């Protein structure tokens, strides 16, 4: 049992990567669309580029959206409208008319009154022959109308045969004019106003049900294609019926939701492809970025960003695929370049775009645009801590998007008459969203404990609390750190190392000396040496402890681990040689281990550079009457001794790079120590 636990503990980092790999693969496959995918790309009016295409199964030819909309519009026009007819209204209106007329014209025996009565009665019978509407409805004159009485069909007519509530005015005026009784128009109109009531009211339920039934009967297909039928030959122009058939076949693939019979197989196939892409990313880290591969936090960070971009793109596509270019995919290479390097950023970006090719429409166009934009991002964005650089680069990225999309559109359509300028607006929105990378980097620093150039720039400010404390407590050490920072930065620029990181590391590498500043030569302004009162062992221990004290102070002040690495490694496992020789003169059996720093040795170019620059700058203070020959010999001696001591074995630095660093140090020291001409008094 103990052996199993020990074995698990030794391999826990590898097991974590396996679990991370499997879980990320599962989540990405889960986000993928649960439908088939047509594996051919085609454009209307363009030649068919693939091999001859035969129908893989029976399928129907779907009507276009315009065709279906036209048929729905026609069905809506032909669908009847239903009205409830109240048959009791007409007798009631006639009775009310008789009463109202008699009260208005009391002399009923008058011949004129008799004519008036008959005219009004005729108009009422005409109005209610099909019914009087309760309100003004907007239907065409030939609209079919079904009359219902007690929920049963009473009759059928056209909408033009129905009377509006005020239709009596025209009929009354016409009837009176024919009999020469137009002088009675006003009084008869008032009589009709009091008695005319609506007898028709639209039945919404019956009307809507009739319309729904007609719409449901509209077929979305026209004809079918049998399996193995030749659909289109290679080189044939995609147009007309061929285009409709291809579009129908593509829709058929997309509508085929994974079913029980093929679900497991499709999931397995997707998982293989996703796993292959993620495995390539891990192998890249293992071969070219071993320090990142060994850090599970950094591997998690990379996988998280890949998954995040896929998630955002999936959400946008599910909402509306037209907005797919709004997703700021270039944030991925920007973030990875900020925390790691350009090569890793581009590699991860390309793999992410390949994975997104499974779910985006027009996958070739999308992948081309995004890969080109990613390359431009890597080539143009530098020194993210300079805000102007980010704005300029985002502008360049947006321009590349617009130019590439315009070229694709012209190739596909042949002209620009149908070019939608709103698409360019999507690219501008994408560029604006890319600017969110700055706050995102800050968030990532807090969540994952990483450090970017933006944070390094803040830490390099000598007015920070910790550096001001160093300058107050140990001014000599502070001045030494500034000199080392300048030497190290120049050396880093010479060999292409991270100059900003090494400058910050140099500024903080000796903060441990604040605990006992007077025990270090550069801070002994009074000429009194406290080591005179101590044994060699005690003195050596105080000197060695400044590394551990520095680590403790750095952690209390929340310095990033990448900066703490410089404190931990800037002496490697070298020896406090002065006190070792002093003790050896007294005791020949002295142990070297008691006078060595605990390490570790430098494990990167930057930490190795700092060790060289720190040793050279500190020892250069003892040079007397320096000249070019002395400086050259002095630099060669110190760095060669460090190499012989094996201090750079763990650092990925080459002999050629070390020679370049020596050259820079010699040049810088020569400038520092050059002698001015003595002017006569």
NUROTI-550365 format. One record per residue (C-alpha): residue in three letters; z, y, x. Coordinates in steps of 0.1 Angstrom, whole numbers, plus 5000, padded with zeros to 4 digits. Example, Ala and Ser with C-alpha at 12.3 -4.5 7.8 and 13.67 -1.06 7.14 Angstrom:
ALA507849555123 SER507149895137 
This chain:
UNK500050005000 UNK500950245028 UNK497750165046 UNK495750245014 UNK497650575010 UNK497050675047 UNK493350585044 UNK493050795012 UNK494851085028 UNK492651075059 UNK489551085037 UNK490751315009 UNK488351595019 UNK485351365016 UNK486651224983 UNK486951574970 UNK483351654979 UNK482251334961 UNK484151434930 UNK482751794932 UNK479251654936 UNK479551424906 UNK481151674883 UNK478651944892 UNK475751694885 UNK477351604852 UNK477751964841 UNK474252064851 UNK472751764832 UNK474951854802 UNK473452204802 UNK469852074802 UNK467952074769 UNK468351764748 UNK464651724742 UNK461451604758 UNK459351824781 UNK455551864782 UNK454551814819 UNK451352014817 UNK450852394819 UNK447952544800 UNK446652884789 UNK444352984761 UNK440853054774 UNK441452894808 UNK440052564822 UNK442152254819 UNK443352194855 UNK444851844851 UNK443151504846 UNK441651394813 UNK444351394787 UNK444651124761 UNK447051124732 UNK450250934743 UNK451150864707 UNK450150954671 UNK450951314662 UNK449951574637 UNK448151904644 UNK450552174636 UNK449352494619 UNK449952814637 UNK452653064627 UNK449953294613 UNK448353024592 UNK451752924578 UNK452653284571 UNK449353344553 UNK449853034531 UNK453453134523 UNK452153484513 UNK449553324491 UNK452053094475 UNK454453384469 UNK451653574451 UNK450753274429 UNK454353174421 UNK455153274385 UNK458053494376 UNK460353384348 UNK461753614321 UNK464353534294 UNK462953654260 UNK465453754233 UNK463553684201 UNK466253854180 UNK465554194195 UNK462254254176 UNK463654214140 UNK466654424150 UNK464454694163 UNK462254694132 UNK465354714110 UNK466755004131 UNK463355174129 UNK463255154092 UNK466755304089 UNK466155574114 UNK462755674100 UNK464155694064 UNK466955914076 UNK464556134095 UNK461956154067 UNK463856164035 UNK460656204013 UNK459355854017 UNK456855893989 UNK454856144009 UNK451455994019 UNK451956144054 UNK455255984059 UNK453755644048 UNK451055674075 UNK453655774101 UNK455755474092 UNK452855234095 UNK451755374129 UNK455355334143 UNK455654984128 UNK452354884144 UNK453355014178 UNK456654824176 UNK454854504167 UNK452454564196 UNK455254634221 UNK457154324212 UNK454154094210 UNK455053974246 UNK458254164251 UNK459754484265 UNK461054484301 UNK464654594309 UNK463554774341 UNK460554854362 UNK459454554382 UNK456954574411 UNK454554284404 UNK450754284404 UNK448954304370 UNK447653944372 UNK451053804381 UNK451753494360 UNK454753534337 UNK456653244320 UNK458653344290 UNK461853154283 UNK463853134252 UNK467152944253 UNK466152804287 UNK462952654273 UNK459352774279 UNK458353004250 UNK455053114263 UNK452853224293 UNK451153554299 UNK450253804327 UNK452554074339 UNK450154344326 UNK450754224291 UNK454454304292 UNK455554644281 UNK457754884300 UNK460755044281 UNK458955374279 UNK455455234271 UNK455755354235 UNK455155714245 UNK451455664254 UNK450855424224 UNK452555664200 UNK450655974212 UNK447355784210 UNK448055644175 UNK449055984161 UNK446056164177 UNK443755914160 UNK445155994125 UNK445456364132 UNK449156364131 UNK449856484167 UNK452256744153 UNK454756464146 UNK454756334182 UNK457956494192 UNK459956384162 UNK458556034163 UNK459356004200 UNK462956084193 UNK463055814166 UNK461655554191 UNK464155664218 UNK466955564195 UNK465555224184 UNK463555074213 UNK465554804232 UNK464454564260 UNK463854204251 UNK462954064285 UNK465154014315 UNK464153844347 UNK465553494353 UNK466253494391 UNK467253134393 UNK464052994377 UNK461953244397 UNK463453154430 UNK463352784424 UNK459652804415 UNK458953004447 UNK461052764468 UNK459252464454 UNK455852614462 UNK456952704497 UNK458352354503 UNK455052214493 UNK453252404520 UNK452252154548 UNK452952264584 UNK450252034597 UNK446451994592 UNK445151664603 UNK446351424629 UNK445451274663 UNK445650904669 UNK447150744700 UNK444650714730 UNK442250974716 UNK440751194742 UNK442251544737 UNK440651744765 UNK438751664797 UNK439351814831 UNK437652154835 UNK437152194798 UNK438152544784 UNK441352544764 UNK440352724732 UNK439952684694 UNK440952344681 UNK441652204716 UNK444252474721 UNK445852394687 UNK446052024695 UNK447652094729 UNK450152334714 UNK450952064688 UNK451451804714 UNK453652034735 UNK455752104704 UNK456051734696 UNK457551674731 UNK459951954727 UNK461051844692 UNK461751494704 UNK465551504706 UNK466951234728 UNK467750934706 UNK469850624712 UNK466950424725 UNK466050654754 UNK469050874758 UNK470650684786 UNK467450644805 UNK466551024803 UNK470151124813 UNK469850884842 UNK466551034853 UNK467851394850 UNK470951294869 UNK468951144897 UNK466851464902 UNK469951694900 UNK471951474923 UNK469051474948 UNK468851854948 UNK472651884953 UNK472651614979 UNK470051814999 UNK472452114998 UNK475251905011 UNK473151755038 UNK472052105049 UNK475652215051 UNK476551895070 UNK473751935096 UNK473452315100 UNK476752465087 UNK479352205096 UNK482152465095 UNK481252545059 UNK480952175050 UNK484352095064 UNK485952365042 UNK486252235007 UNK486952584993 UNK483652715006 UNK481752414994 UNK483352464959 UNK482352824960 UNK478752744967 UNK478552474940 UNK480252714915 UNK477652984921 UNK474752744916 UNK476352614884 UNK477052974872 UNK473453074876 UNK472252764857 UNK474752834829 UNK473753194825 UNK470053104824 UNK470652824798 UNK472653054775 UNK469853324776 UNK467153064769 UNK469152924740 UNK469453274726 UNK465853384733 UNK463653254761 UNK461853594763 UNK464853734780 UNK464953474808 UNK464053734834 UNK467053944826 UNK469353694844 UNK469953844878 UNK469253524898 UNK469053724931 UNK472853764929 UNK473053414942 UNK471453474977 UNK473153814979 UNK476553664974 UNK475953364998 UNK474553595024 UNK477553825021 UNK479953545027 UNK477953315049 UNK474453375062 UNK470853445050 UNK469553095057 UNK472152925035 UNK471653185008 UNK467953125006 UNK468252745008 UNK470752744978 UNK468652984959 UNK465452774962 UNK467352464951 UNK468752644921 UNK465352774911 UNK463952414913 UNK466752294890 UNK465952574865 UNK462352464865 UNK463452194841 UNK464552424813 UNK462552754816 UNK459252814799 UNK456252874822 UNK458152694849 UNK455552754877 UNK455353124870 UNK459153144868 UNK459752954900 UNK457153154920 UNK458653484909 UNK462253384916 UNK461553224950 UNK459553534961 UNK462353764948 UNK464853554967 UNK462953574999 UNK462653954995 UNK466453964988 UNK467153785021 UNK464753995041 UNK465654345027 UNK469354335020 UNK471454405050 UNK474854565056 UNK475954535020 UNK478954755027 UNK476455045028 UNK475855124992 UNK472455294997 UNK471154975012 UNK471954774981 UNK470255034958 UNK467155034980 UNK466954654981 UNK467454614944 UNK464554864939 UNK462354654962 UNK463254334944 UNK462454484910 UNK459154614923 UNK458254264936 UNK459154114901 UNK456854364884 UNK453954324908 UNK454053944908 UNK454353934870 UNK451454174866 UNK449253954889 UNK450153634869 UNK449353814836 UNK445953934848 UNK445153584860 UNK446153414827 UNK444753674803 UNK441853824822 UNK442654174812 UNK445654404806 UNK444954504770 UNK447754274757 UNK450254364785 UNK453654434769 UNK455454714789 UNK458754594775 UNK458554294799 UNK458754544828 UNK461954674811 UNK463454334814 UNK462854334851 UNK464454674854 UNK467454544835 UNK467554244859 UNK467654494888 UNK470454694873 UNK472454364866 UNK471954274903 UNK474054574912 UNK477054394898 UNK477054194930 UNK479454444946 UNK482354394921 UNK481554024920 UNK482053994957 UNK485454164954 UNK486353914926 UNK485253614947 UNK487253744977 UNK490453734955 UNK489653404938 UNK488453204968 UNK490153374997 UNK486853465014 UNK486053775033 UNK482853985032 UNK481454265053 UNK482754515027 UNK486354395033 UNK485754385071 UNK484654755069 UNK487854845051 UNK489954655077 UNK488154815106 UNK489555155096 UNK492155255122 UNK494055445095 UNK495155125078 UNK498855065075 UNK498954785100 UNK496854955127 UNK498855275124 UNK501955075129 UNK500454915159 UNK499555255174 UNK503055385168 UNK504955085181 UNK502654975209 UNK500155255218 UNK499055085249 UNK498154765230 UNK496354975204 UNK494255135231 UNK493554805246 UNK492454665212 UNK490054955207 UNK488454885241 UNK488254515234 UNK486654595200 UNK483954805217 UNK483254545243 UNK483154255218 UNK480954445193 UNK478354515220 UNK478454155232 UNK478054025196 UNK475054245190 UNK473454115222 UNK473553755211 UNK473253795173 UNK476753715164 UNK478753885135 UNK479554225151 UNK481554355122 UNK483754045121 UNK484454035158 UNK485254405158 UNK487954355131 UNK489254045149 UNK489554245181 UNK491454535165 UNK494054295151 UNK494254025178 UNK497354155195 UNK499354285166 UNK502054025175 UNK502954245205 UNK504554495180 UNK507654265179 UNK508454315216 UNK506054595228 UNK507854685260 UNK507454325274 UNK503754395278 UNK502454595308 UNK500254835288 UNK503254965268 UNK505655015298 UNK505255395300 UNK508655435317 UNK507955205346 UNK510854985337 UNK509854615334 UNK512254415311 UNK510954085327 UNK512954165358 UNK516054065339 UNK514553735326 UNK513553395340 UNK509953305343 UNK510353055314 UNK511753325292 UNK509153575301 UNK506353325296 UNK507753235262 UNK507853595251 UNK504253645262 UNK503053325245 UNK504953405213 UNK502953715206 UNK500253485192 UNK502653325167 UNK504253655159 UNK500753795153 UNK499853515129 UNK503153575110 UNK502553955107 UNK498953895096 UNK499953665068 UNK502653895056 UNK500054175054 UNK497453945037 UNK494853955064 UNK491953715057 UNK491953375075 UNK488753455094 UNK490653745110 UNK493753535117 UNK491553295135 UNK490953555162 UNK494753605166 UNK495253225169 UNK492453155194 UNK492153465216 UNK494053295244 UNK493052935236 UNK495052695257 UNK495052915288 UNK497952965311 UNK500353255316 UNK499353225353 UNK501553505367 UNK504853355356 UNK503653005363 UNK502953095400 UNK506253285401 UNK508152975389 UNK506152735410 UNK507252925441 UNK510852845431 UNK510252495417 UNK507252285428 UNK507752045399 UNK507252305372 UNK505252175342 UNK502052355333 UNK502552285295 UNK505552515295 UNK503252805305 UNK500252735283 UNK499352895250 UNK499452655220 UNK495852705211 UNK493552615195 UNK490552685216 UNK487952925203 UNK485752745178 UNK482952995170 UNK480753235189 UNK482853535177 UNK486253385188 UNK484753285222 UNK483453645227 UNK486853785219 UNK488553565245 UNK486153675272 UNK486354045263 UNK490154035260 UNK490653875294 UNK488154105311 UNK489454425296 UNK493154335303 UNK492454235339 UNK490154525346 UNK493254755346 UNK494254605380 UNK490954695397 UNK491354925426 UNK488455145437 UNK485954965414 UNK482254955422 UNK479354755409 UNK479854465433 UNK483554435425 UNK482954455388 UNK480254185389 UNK482353955409 UNK485354025387 UNK483553945354 UNK482053635369 UNK485353515382 UNK487253545349 UNK484653395326 UNK483753115350 UNK487453025352 UNK487653005314 UNK484552785313 UNK486052555340 UNK489152535320 UNK487152405290 UNK488052695267 UNK484552715251 UNK483952345245 UNK484652385208 UNK482552705203 UNK478852685194 UNK477952915223 UNK475252845249 UNK475252915287 UNK472353155280 UNK474553355256 UNK477453355280 UNK475153495307 UNK474053765282 UNK477753855275 UNK478553875312 UNK475654115316 UNK476954345288 UNK480554335301 UNK479354435336 UNK477354715322 UNK480154845300 UNK482754825327 UNK480555005351 UNK480255285326 UNK483955295320 UNK484855295358 UNK482055505372 UNK483255775396 UNK482356135390 UNK481156365419 UNK484056555434 UNK483356925429 UNK484657175455 UNK487557385445 
